[in-house]
Amino acid sequence: VDWASAVIGDPWLDHHLWLVAVHAEGGPAPERGQGPHAAAHAALIAGQQPLLTPARQADPALFAHRRRHLAVALGWAARLLHLPPPR
């Protein structure tokens, strides 16, 4: 729970955030557990990562962590939206 912004929201968004995190750490692809609105959520999650990422010099470990999440979410969104994979 992120109490800094505690709200009642779409539980599927939380689930999809979890799927991205699990895959970024070496777990199964998000498609294996996706639910409703997966394409929109994957795109939203990908869009959030640059906003949440510190400068590489400020925190290299967190920068790498967010970059892994971005790669997972962006690739997942591209597959769901039938777009070319990101480079």
BELCOR-V291677 format. One record per helix or strand. SS is the DSSP state (H for helix, E for strand). FROM is the first residue (numbers start at 0). TO is the last residue. If there is no record, write none. Layout:
# BELCOR-V291677
SS/FROM/TO
SS/FROM/TO
This chain:
# BELCOR-V291677
H/2/4
H/10/23
H/29/31
H/37/51
H/59/79
